[in-house]
Amino acid sequence: MGTRPTARTTATADAPAAGPPPPPAGGLARLGAWLARRRVLVLLATLAALVLAVPFGSDVESRLSEGGITSPGSEAARADDLLNTRFEGGSPHLVFIAKAAGSVDAGDAARAGRELTDRLAREKGVVQAASYWTLGQADALRAKDGTSALIMVRLAGDEDQVRKHAKRILPTITGKQGPLEITATGATAVRMEIEKQSEEDLVKAEMLSAPLVLIILLLVFGSVVAASTPLAVGVLAVIGSFVVLRLLDMVTQVSVFSVNITTALGLGLAIDYSLFIVTRYREELAAGRDVHPAIAETMRTAGRTVLFSALTVALSLSAMLVFPMYHLRSFAYSGIAVVVLAALGSIIVLPALLAVLGRRVDALNVRRLWRRTAKDSGARSDREGFWHRLAMAVMRRPLPFALTIAAVLIALGIPFLRVEFADSDDRVLPTSSSAHQGAQVLREQFDSQEGSPIAVVLPDADTKTDAQGVAAYASTLSKLPDVARVDAVTGSYSAGNEVAPPSELSERFAASGTEPGTWLAVISDTEPYSERGMDLVAAVRAVPAPTESLIGGQAALLVDSKATLGDKLPWALGIIAASTMLLLFLFTGSLLIPLKAIVLNLLSLTATFGAMVYVFQEGHLRWLVGDFTVTGAIDIDTPVLMFCVAFGLSMDYEVFLLSRIKEEYHRTGDNVSAVAWGLERTGRLVTAAAVLVATVLLAFATSGLTPLKLLGVGLALAVIVDATLVRGILVPAFMRLAGRANWWAPRPLARLHQRIGLDD
């Protein structure tokens, strides 16, 4: 089953008596030596950059956008663009629920409702304001108990302009208005509360995770100074991420959600990379090197691995660039930038800091409390520790171990076969949110979805010559299942019959100015993001229109987004697979190891995707992850985001493990020994790094926003599973089964690797 490396190749090789060998003169080694000599200059430049970065990036969240989940260029997006530009109509941005002490038809309540509607119509930025009292007291706009009615407001401009108008209007309208109590909901009100909640959750997560991370680092290093260095680089990465997002926002739209996950990713990776750099530096000092040579050797080995790891994570995140929705693209832009920042901080700033600290990196030692922990994290150990024994136990029976763990992970992933998708709505907010409560009132007390109609745009229709055709079309649409009413320029229709003649308010369905066109509002009695809501979109699109038609609205946007994601997903997966194969081949010279990495990384994600459905879609174990509203669906782009980020993090740990296995294999030529000692050298460190990243991510389980809670819990689970079951059991089992074939490549590729491979 393989032997331990001989004394000549292990303990004696690093013995101080003989003196450590000088580091080869590589590019990273020279960089490390230069940074050590120019340490003060590097740190002063870093401090200056930090002073400039803090004020520049401090207000980044207030500048970012909440949207970006729709597919630009889709039929629904084009319909909504026309509604904004030509008709100044469509779904209302704000829906106000006006509650009276008695009936909304009472004189004082009705008068107050009309006055409030007129007041809103005169507000700057309001395109259209209509209410129960101005739309002929339509039953659909009055609550079942008759004590509440709706006021619907459409605002002018793009997403950012709509948000500015809403921020100005909302405080002046909500609350007590004469005999009416006003509550605001609607798409814009929901997005504004999501933005506010996101800011609060970020602060809370940082306050919670920072002390826990410091405690874990103390347990790993046993020294206050050594533990502080990765945290310092992590803080630099977080501040740098704010600057990056601010700069990105100047040239493209960036989702406000990217702040939370990018900050967590930047902090986690910066600490991970720094952890490996500092640990290797302490090993080199303990092996007898002086400070500057130790830094040079650390950069040649661990620094190279950090660079390669950052490249693999960045390429995994780049897969999101194939999607046209800027919500996903912004995660790619900001994620790649933050990965680069974390790597640069670890291989530029950290070596300079270590050069200043020298051997004082172990100052303020707490070894008396954690003697073994401190000992293990310093000099390179040649004892057969836990990870070595585990690897050898697995490699004695590799097939049973591999099949058992694989079966468990696949079983945990089975719930994902029941996944249902939707876009985020008010239910991602905590139940204490006023926008969530208002939307819940709409669901429970009103019969139809007045705030989210399916919009049917007829851009070429002439409202005079085509009026008869429009009326017949509206009548046909009103017969469809789940349609409560169809409003058009020719009147309102229900169950194939005209229920209200055209009025002044019907003019809102005609194009403004001299341009042709009209649009119809198909009011449904089902949730727009439900399966029935999406089926209704298909049914509306199947009805022949009198002229060219474009179907928009929330349900149609979801349908088109699902189609776009499905079309682009193979490209994203192809980018991840191809980049993984190429980079790991350049790193190892093997064809089998890249394939193994892809298969095992996919296995490590099965538990995460199963939990996504079992917990967040179906509502099990809510007591464990914190309360949230169960909607029976998962946000449509969350699986894509989670896959790209989690796959990148899995590759991160794969690279660190492979680097030490490869190092041992080149030294001994023994595959079994190399795997066992590679795992021994990195097992504890990878586990510590995974715990640190999981701690940062799990802090988002406290979020009041369901998507952030899901991302935090899901990614933390993926990291823990990957660092334990996959790296500790599946990797040794697979590499034992493959034997020397692990390192095989066809002769032409082997020669290619010799010329362009990423060897030391």
QUIFEN-V40045 format. One record per residue. N is the residue number from 1. PSI is psi in degrees with one decimal (NA if undefined). Layout:
BEGIN
n: {N & N}
psi: {PSI & PSI}
END
This chain:
BEGIN
n: {1 & 2 & 3 & 4 & 5 & 6 & 7 & 8 & 9 & 10 & 11 & 12 & 13 & 14 & 15 & 16 & 17 & 18 & 19 & 20 & 21 & 22 & 23 & 24 & 25 & 26 & 27 & 28 & 29 & 30 & 31 & 32 & 33 & 34 & 35 & 36 & 37 & 38 & 39 & 40 & 41 & 42 & 43 & 44 & 45 & 46 & 47 & 48 & 49 & 50 & 51 & 52 & 53 & 54 & 55 & 56 & 57 & 58 & 59 & 60 & 61 & 62 & 63 & 64 & 65 & 66 & 67 & 68 & 69 & 70 & 71 & 72 & 73 & 74 & 75 & 76 & 77 & 78 & 79 & 80 & 81 & 82 & 83 & 84 & 85 & 86 & 87 & 88 & 89 & 90 & 91 & 92 & 93 & 94 & 95 & 96 & 97 & 98 & 99 & 100 & 101 & 102 & 103 & 104 & 105 & 106 & 107 & 108 & 109 & 110 & 111 & 112 & 113 & 114 & 115 & 116 & 117 & 118 & 119 & 120 & 121 & 122 & 123 & 124 & 125 & 126 & 127 & 128 & 129 & 130 & 131 & 132 & 133 & 134 & 135 & 136 & 137 & 138 & 139 & 140 & 141 & 142 & 143 & 144 & 145 & 146 & 147 & 148 & 149 & 150 & 151 & 152 & 153 & 154 & 155 & 156 & 157 & 158 & 159 & 160 & 161 & 162 & 163 & 164 & 165 & 166 & 167 & 168 & 169 & 170 & 171 & 172 & 173 & 174 & 175 & 176 & 177 & 178 & 179 & 180 & 181 & 182 & 183 & 184 & 185 & 186 & 187 & 188 & 189 & 190 & 191 & 192 & 193 & 194 & 195 & 196 & 197 & 198 & 199 & 200 & 201 & 202 & 203 & 204 & 205 & 206 & 207 & 208 & 209 & 210 & 211 & 212 & 213 & 214 & 215 & 216 & 217 & 218 & 219 & 220 & 221 & 222 & 223 & 224 & 225 & 226 & 227 & 228 & 229 & 230 & 231 & 232 & 233 & 234 & 235 & 236 & 237 & 238 & 239 & 240 & 241 & 242 & 243 & 244 & 245 & 246 & 247 & 248 & 249 & 250 & 251 & 252 & 253 & 254 & 255 & 256 & 257 & 258 & 259 & 260 & 261 & 262 & 263 & 264 & 265 & 266 & 267 & 268 & 269 & 270 & 271 & 272 & 273 & 274 & 275 & 276 & 277 & 278 & 279 & 280 & 281 & 282 & 283 & 284 & 285 & 286 & 287 & 288 & 289 & 290 & 291 & 292 & 293 & 294 & 295 & 296 & 297 & 298 & 299 & 300 & 301 & 302 & 303 & 304 & 305 & 306 & 307 & 308 & 309 & 310 & 311 & 312 & 313 & 314 & 315 & 316 & 317 & 318 & 319 & 320 & 321 & 322 & 323 & 324 & 325 & 326 & 327 & 328 & 329 & 330 & 331 & 332 & 333 & 334 & 335 & 336 & 337 & 338 & 339 & 340 & 341 & 342 & 343 & 344 & 345 & 346 & 347 & 348 & 349 & 350 & 351 & 352 & 353 & 354 & 355 & 356 & 357 & 358 & 359 & 360 & 361 & 362 & 363 & 364 & 365 & 366 & 367 & 368 & 369 & 370 & 371 & 372 & 373 & 374 & 375 & 376 & 377 & 378 & 379 & 380 & 381 & 382 & 383 & 384 & 385 & 386 & 387 & 388 & 389 & 390 & 391 & 392 & 393 & 394 & 395 & 396 & 397 & 398 & 399 & 400 & 401 & 402 & 403 & 404 & 405 & 406 & 407 & 408 & 409 & 410 & 411 & 412 & 413 & 414 & 415 & 416 & 417 & 418 & 419 & 420 & 421 & 422 & 423 & 424 & 425 & 426 & 427 & 428 & 429 & 430 & 431 & 432 & 433 & 434 & 435 & 436 & 437 & 438 & 439 & 440 & 441 & 442 & 443 & 444 & 445 & 446 & 447 & 448 & 449 & 450 & 451 & 452 & 453 & 454 & 455 & 456 & 457 & 458 & 459 & 460 & 461 & 462 & 463 & 464 & 465 & 466 & 467 & 468 & 469 & 470 & 471 & 472 & 473 & 474 & 475 & 476 & 477 & 478 & 479 & 480 & 481 & 482 & 483 & 484 & 485 & 486 & 487 & 488 & 489 & 490 & 491 & 492 & 493 & 494 & 495 & 496 & 497 & 498 & 499 & 500 & 501 & 502 & 503 & 504 & 505 & 506 & 507 & 508 & 509 & 510 & 511 & 512 & 513 & 514 & 515 & 516 & 517 & 518 & 519 & 520 & 521 & 522 & 523 & 524 & 525 & 526 & 527 & 528 & 529 & 530 & 531 & 532 & 533 & 534 & 535 & 536 & 537 & 538 & 539 & 540 & 541 & 542 & 543 & 544 & 545 & 546 & 547 & 548 & 549 & 550 & 551 & 552 & 553 & 554 & 555 & 556 & 557 & 558 & 559 & 560 & 561 & 562 & 563 & 564 & 565 & 566 & 567 & 568 & 569 & 570 & 571 & 572 & 573 & 574 & 575 & 576 & 577 & 578 & 579 & 580 & 581 & 582 & 583 & 584 & 585 & 586 & 587 & 588 & 589 & 590 & 591 & 592 & 593 & 594 & 595 & 596 & 597 & 598 & 599 & 600 & 601 & 602 & 603 & 604 & 605 & 606 & 607 & 608 & 609 & 610 & 611 & 612 & 613 & 614 & 615 & 616 & 617 & 618 & 619 & 620 & 621 & 622 & 623 & 624 & 625 & 626 & 627 & 628 & 629 & 630 & 631 & 632 & 633 & 634 & 635 & 636 & 637 & 638 & 639 & 640 & 641 & 642 & 643 & 644 & 645 & 646 & 647 & 648 & 649 & 650 & 651 & 652 & 653 & 654 & 655 & 656 & 657 & 658 & 659 & 660 & 661 & 662 & 663 & 664 & 665 & 666 & 667 & 668 & 669 & 670 & 671 & 672 & 673 & 674 & 675 & 676 & 677 & 678 & 679 & 680 & 681 & 682 & 683 & 684 & 685 & 686 & 687 & 688 & 689 & 690 & 691 & 692 & 693 & 694 & 695 & 696 & 697 & 698 & 699 & 700 & 701 & 702 & 703 & 704 & 705 & 706 & 707 & 708 & 709 & 710 & 711 & 712 & 713 & 714 & 715 & 716 & 717 & 718 & 719 & 720 & 721 & 722 & 723 & 724 & 725 & 726 & 727 & 728 & 729 & 730 & 731 & 732 & 733 & 734 & 735 & 736 & 737 & 738 & 739 & 740 & 741 & 742 & 743 & 744 & 745 & 746 & 747 & 748 & 749 & 750 & 751 & 752 & 753 & 754 & 755 & 756 & 757 & 758 & 759 & 760}
psi: {8.9 & 158.4 & 163.1 & 152.2 & 147.4 & 165.9 & -34.2 & -31.5 & -2.1 & -95.0 & -46.6 & -30.3 & -31.4 & 9.3 & 132.3 & -28.4 & -41.9 & -17.6 & 137.5 & 148.8 & 148.3 & 145.1 & 143.6 & 154.7 & 74.3 & 170.3 & -47.0 & -34.0 & -43.0 & -39.8 & -44.6 & -42.3 & -39.8 & -43.1 & -38.0 & -39.0 & -35.5 & 31.4 & -43.6 & -43.7 & -44.4 & -44.3 & -37.0 & -40.1 & -39.1 & -43.0 & -41.0 & -43.4 & -37.2 & -41.1 & -38.2 & -32.3 & -36.8 & -53.3 & -31.7 & -38.9 & 1.5 & -28.8 & 27.1 & -37.6 & -36.0 & -12.9 & -12.0 & 170.0 & 152.7 & -14.9 & -144.2 & 9.3 & -9.1 & 158.5 & 108.1 & 141.9 & -10.9 & 166.3 & -44.6 & -38.8 & -40.4 & -37.5 & -43.7 & -35.1 & -43.1 & -39.1 & -37.3 & -43.7 & -40.1 & -31.6 & -17.9 & 47.3 & -162.4 & -161.8 & 139.9 & 142.7 & -36.4 & 136.9 & 117.8 & 130.7 & 114.9 & 113.2 & 129.4 & 161.2 & -32.8 & -131.0 & 142.8 & -8.8 & -6.2 & 152.0 & -51.3 & -39.1 & -44.2 & -42.5 & -45.1 & -37.5 & -44.1 & -42.5 & -40.6 & -38.4 & -44.4 & -39.4 & -43.1 & -38.6 & -27.2 & -8.1 & 142.7 & 133.6 & -4.9 & 120.4 & -38.4 & 135.9 & 126.3 & 154.5 & 176.5 & -38.5 & -21.9 & -5.3 & 35.3 & 27.0 & 50.5 & 133.8 & -33.8 & -21.0 & 5.6 & 140.5 & 159.5 & -33.9 & -0.1 & 6.3 & -5.9 & 151.6 & 165.9 & 143.7 & 124.0 & 134.1 & 130.3 & 130.9 & 159.1 & 153.8 & -176.7 & -172.3 & -44.6 & -40.1 & -39.7 & -41.7 & -41.0 & -43.3 & -43.6 & -40.1 & -33.6 & -36.6 & -43.3 & -47.9 & -24.3 & -11.3 & -42.3 & 154.0 & -153.8 & 124.7 & 86.5 & -126.8 & 2.0 & 143.2 & 120.4 & 127.5 & 138.8 & 137.5 & -159.2 & 166.6 & -44.0 & -41.0 & -38.9 & -46.2 & -38.4 & -39.8 & -32.2 & -43.8 & -46.1 & -44.7 & -37.6 & -43.6 & -45.0 & -39.8 & -35.6 & -46.0 & -44.4 & -42.2 & -41.7 & -41.7 & -33.2 & -42.2 & -31.8 & -51.6 & -33.9 & -40.5 & -42.7 & -40.5 & -43.9 & -41.8 & -36.8 & -39.8 & -35.3 & -46.9 & -28.3 & 9.7 & 131.9 & -41.9 & -48.3 & -38.8 & -28.7 & -25.4 & -46.2 & -35.4 & -37.1 & -43.5 & -35.9 & -42.0 & -42.5 & -41.4 & -39.8 & -47.8 & -41.2 & -35.7 & -36.6 & -41.9 & -43.0 & -45.4 & -38.8 & -43.4 & -41.4 & -37.4 & -20.7 & -22.0 & -16.9 & 162.7 & 137.1 & 133.0 & 138.8 & -26.0 & -23.4 & -23.3 & -48.5 & -54.5 & -33.1 & -39.0 & -45.5 & -42.6 & -43.7 & -44.8 & -45.1 & -46.2 & -38.6 & -42.5 & -41.1 & -54.5 & -42.7 & -36.3 & -43.8 & -38.4 & -49.8 & -41.3 & -44.7 & -38.7 & -42.2 & -36.3 & -44.0 & -38.1 & -43.3 & -24.4 & -3.8 & 4.4 & 153.4 & 172.1 & -52.3 & -46.5 & -34.2 & -40.0 & -41.4 & -45.0 & -37.6 & -42.3 & -36.8 & -35.1 & -73.2 & -36.8 & -40.9 & -42.2 & -40.1 & -45.1 & -45.2 & -41.4 & -43.8 & -37.0 & -41.4 & -41.3 & -43.9 & -40.3 & -34.9 & -42.3 & -30.3 & -18.4 & -26.3 & -11.3 & -17.6 & -15.9 & 136.6 & -15.7 & 126.9 & -15.3 & -45.2 & -41.0 & -34.9 & -32.8 & -36.7 & -50.1 & -56.4 & -37.0 & -44.5 & -44.4 & -40.6 & -37.0 & -44.1 & -43.6 & -44.7 & -41.8 & -44.0 & -39.7 & -34.7 & -30.5 & -3.7 & -59.3 & -44.0 & -44.7 & -38.8 & -40.2 & -41.3 & -35.2 & -36.0 & -41.8 & -35.6 & -131.2 & -5.4 & 2.1 & -23.2 & 13.7 & 159.6 & 50.5 & 138.3 & 37.0 & -26.8 & -25.6 & -37.4 & 61.9 & -46.2 & -39.1 & -45.8 & -40.1 & -44.7 & -26.3 & 5.6 & -102.0 & 155.7 & 125.2 & 140.1 & 15.3 & 151.6 & 89.8 & -166.5 & -46.9 & -33.9 & -45.7 & -39.5 & -46.4 & -43.1 & -38.4 & -42.8 & -43.4 & -14.1 & -29.5 & 65.2 & -38.6 & -48.5 & -41.9 & -47.1 & -45.9 & -39.7 & -51.0 & -40.6 & -41.8 & -40.9 & -45.4 & -40.5 & -41.1 & -40.6 & -24.3 & -8.6 & -38.7 & -24.2 & -18.7 & -17.1 & 15.5 & 141.8 & 143.8 & 150.2 & 169.0 & 159.7 & 137.5 & -160.8 & -22.4 & -6.6 & -15.5 & 157.7 & 156.5 & -16.9 & -10.5 & 135.4 & -36.7 & -38.2 & -45.6 & -40.1 & -43.3 & -33.9 & -35.7 & -40.7 & -41.2 & -40.5 & -30.1 & -6.9 & 145.7 & -22.5 & 166.5 & 72.5 & -29.1 & -6.3 & 63.8 & 159.5 & 124.6 & 121.8 & 110.6 & 127.4 & 85.5 & -21.9 & 1.9 & 141.8 & 116.8 & -13.4 & -54.5 & -25.5 & 13.4 & -41.7 & -41.5 & -38.6 & -43.1 & -44.2 & -38.8 & -44.9 & -40.2 & -41.2 & -44.5 & -35.4 & -13.4 & -11.5 & 148.6 & 145.0 & 9.6 & 122.1 & -38.2 & 152.3 & 122.9 & 134.5 & 173.9 & -20.0 & 3.1 & -166.0 & 145.3 & 145.5 & 132.3 & 33.8 & -1.0 & 147.6 & 123.4 & -11.1 & 133.2 & 167.0 & 146.5 & -174.6 & -36.5 & -20.7 & -18.0 & -18.9 & -14.5 & -2.3 & 152.9 & 147.0 & 152.3 & -144.5 & 2.2 & 148.5 & 172.9 & 157.4 & 169.4 & 159.7 & 142.8 & 113.7 & 105.9 & 121.4 & 159.9 & 20.5 & 158.2 & 133.3 & -29.4 & 10.2 & 170.2 & -38.5 & -37.4 & -41.4 & -34.3 & -35.5 & -36.8 & -45.7 & -39.1 & -40.9 & -41.8 & -23.5 & -15.5 & 124.9 & 131.3 & 156.1 & -26.5 & -177.0 & 137.8 & 149.2 & 128.5 & 122.0 & -164.4 & 172.0 & -45.6 & -40.1 & -37.1 & -39.5 & -45.0 & -45.8 & -34.3 & -42.1 & -42.1 & -41.3 & -44.5 & -42.1 & -37.4 & -38.5 & -18.5 & -44.1 & -34.7 & -42.9 & -45.3 & -37.3 & -39.8 & -44.9 & -46.4 & -45.8 & -43.7 & -37.3 & -47.0 & -47.0 & -49.2 & -42.1 & -29.2 & -44.9 & -31.3 & -37.9 & -21.7 & 12.2 & 149.8 & -31.3 & -38.6 & -43.0 & -41.0 & -42.7 & -42.0 & -43.0 & -47.5 & -46.3 & -35.3 & -38.9 & -41.2 & -38.3 & -20.2 & -10.5 & -42.2 & -38.1 & -46.8 & -32.2 & -42.8 & -33.3 & -44.1 & -48.0 & -41.2 & -54.9 & -27.2 & -42.2 & -13.9 & 13.9 & 153.4 & 29.1 & -28.5 & -23.2 & -34.5 & -3.0 & 149.9 & 147.0 & 165.8 & 123.9 & 121.3 & -9.0 & 13.4 & 163.3 & 140.7 & 132.7 & -34.5 & -1.9 & -45.2 & -37.4 & -48.6 & -45.5 & -39.6 & -48.2 & -43.6 & -46.9 & -38.7 & -40.1 & -42.6 & -38.1 & -41.8 & -32.3 & -51.0 & -32.8 & -44.0 & -43.8 & -41.4 & -46.3 & -34.0 & -39.9 & -33.7 & -44.6 & -41.4 & -45.1 & -38.6 & -41.6 & -27.6 & -34.6 & -26.7 & 8.0 & 112.2 & -47.4 & -46.8 & -40.9 & -42.7 & -46.2 & -46.3 & -30.8 & -42.3 & -37.2 & -41.1 & -31.5 & -16.5 & -49.9 & -37.9 & -43.9 & -39.9 & -43.4 & -43.4 & -41.3 & -40.6 & -39.6 & -48.1 & -42.6 & -36.1 & -44.8 & -43.0 & -39.9 & -20.9 & -25.4 & -5.7 & -20.2 & -4.9 & 147.0 & -6.9 & 123.6 & -43.3 & -39.4 & -39.8 & -44.5 & -46.1 & -44.8 & -49.8 & -45.2 & -45.8 & -37.2 & -42.2 & -41.8 & -42.6 & -45.3 & -45.2 & -42.8 & -41.3 & -16.1 & -72.0 & -42.3 & -56.6 & -32.7 & -26.7 & -53.8 & -40.2 & -50.7 & -39.4 & -46.6 & -44.8 & -26.8 & -41.7 & -36.8 & -27.8 & -138.1 & -15.7 & -18.9 & -36.2 & 15.0 & 146.7 & 149.5 & 150.2 & -42.9 & -40.9 & -34.1 & -42.4 & -38.3 & -42.6 & -35.9 & -31.1 & -41.1 & 1.0 & 164.1 & 49.8 & 163.1 & NA}
END
